[in-house]
Amino acid sequence: MVLIARLHKFLTATVDRKSRSHTIFWLTLSLTFAALYAFLGLKQAFRAEYMVQDDARQHVFWMMRFVDPELFPNDFIANYFQSVAPAGYSTLYKLAATVGIHPLFFHKILPLFLALISTYYCFGLCLEMLPVPMTGFIASLLLNQHMWMTDDLASTTPRAFIYPIFLGFLYYLSRSSLLPCLGAIALIGLFYPPYALVAAGILVLRLLCWKNGGLRLSGDRTNYLFCTTGLGLIFLVMLPYALDNSEFGPTYTAAEAKQMAEFVPSGRNAFFRPNPKDYWLTGRGSGMFPKSLFTPVTHCVGLLFPLLLFLRSAFPLANQIQSKIWLLLQLFLASSAMFFAAHATIFKLYQPGRYTAYSLRFIVVLITAIALTLIIDGVGYWASTTATTFDIKNLVALITTAIIAIAVVFYPCLVEKFPTVGYVEGKMSGLYKFFEQQPKDILIASIAAETDHLPTFSQRSVLVAKEYAVPYQKGYYSKYRQRLNDLIRAQYTSDGAVLQNFINQYGIDFWMLDRHALSLQYVKDDGWLNQFDSTPEAMLSIQQGKIPALASAITSCTVFQNEVVVVLDASCIVKLTRN
């Protein structure tokens, strides 16, 4: 019984009741788990020569220009992704390249540092709301499990930075640390601009308080100082984005997007769904609640939080919850406001779901950690109030605590693929090396799936690739669609003149074909190609028995081949089709 009491006291001790070493112990344990999960992610990242995170193929490939400025000359796709990269994000990779760290290597090791920083701020923020170090450990552990069960962190795209930076903002705001808070706000605008608007909403909401049964203006001057300086800084960091007159804009309007095959439920970027529940609640991009919100499943305990507060007499530690927890409500309200604003201005503020997805994850992680702590404290308190002959209550308390500990700590062992990092492996090393040996200014035409890998692994430009079909900005995607329609038409035309004109118009140097690319079944099976206007025309031509002009060049113009693809020399194709 004495052992149970000591265990209960150790686990639920508040910062005031224990020395600094107690907090350091739990923080160190938190950072240890963060490093362990990151190490498991690194093992996957470096398990093969040609490995890259799925989304990094969009956001990192062009950064190889920092290593060699001659790469991707006049590359339409590389220019687009460079133009939409937040300033802080691209600058960080540029600084890394300056000191000799290759972008593809940097994107693999960066999650380790992002995870450690996120862990520190999550731990600290949790203690501001409930000053129990164990609660901070639980919160940071749940956060790390979530980050490594989704691929946001591993992607090292701009959205990966929202975890450490926004948690840092919330931490410094809760501590009323002005300068660090302003620094975090600046970083939000430089790395993930949409969430600077969420930060602005929080600062405004803090000017209000609930008093005498109604909303009143806050009497705390600190809130006004944070709001005025924070909003001023947000205005400055967001101004370049507002004044940006990119050649790739503007965004598609809602009316235009609804007519595009890309945004229908079966499209690659499905957004508009007929079921209101899917559209507003759970739909990817459009819904308020991400489907991964309760990943891991232990997050569901957070749903008990209101009940635990209602029964606070049975959970005495609830009285230690600080008023700073209201910051979570402010976060929810600010994110929700931006969610509806993004819906009202479709795509101008990017995807609506992005504004609530990360906010809700932070809220659920913190609420769940607090709820689990209250339960552990509650059963310990229940066991200590009265004793039974066989100490049954103490046994129940011990078992309950052990179950919670096992469920929280060992949950990843139950996950089939943990961590989930979303890395893809390129398996055509010969192909990548072949293109890498070609001049740096070549352009490759292909609709083969392997084209997605060429800019990353060969550092050579492609005319189009499915990975780069991002249909939000008209100036980019209208030209992209035109390129792809022209490519489909040229690949399946039986008219040699059309094929020649296409090669000359775009300056194609190599043409890569899947070995079955010229068959009707190949076109039918590719759902992505069926979104484009030239595909029905291509299918009709094949059905009519017309032989693509490109077919005659395969024998004479092949310069590389393996069991999956063949690569043709475009100048050879032009000469052959002239005869």
Helices and strands as residue ranges (DSSP letters): H 2-12, G 15-17, H 20-45, E 51-53, H 56-59, G 61-66, H 76-84, H 87-98, H 103-129, H 133-147, H 152-155, G 158-161, H 162-174, H 178-191, H 194-205, E 208-211, E 214-217, H 221-243, H 254-258, G 261-263, H 276-277, I 278-282, G 297-304, H 305-310, G 316-320, G 323-325, H 326-344, H 353-385, H 392-410, G 411-414, E 423-425, H 429-436, E 443-445, G 449-453, H 454-457, E 461-462, G 466-468, H 474-492, H 496-506, E 510-514, H 520-525, G 529-531, H 534-543, G 549-553, H 554-557, E 558-561, E 565-569, H 570-578
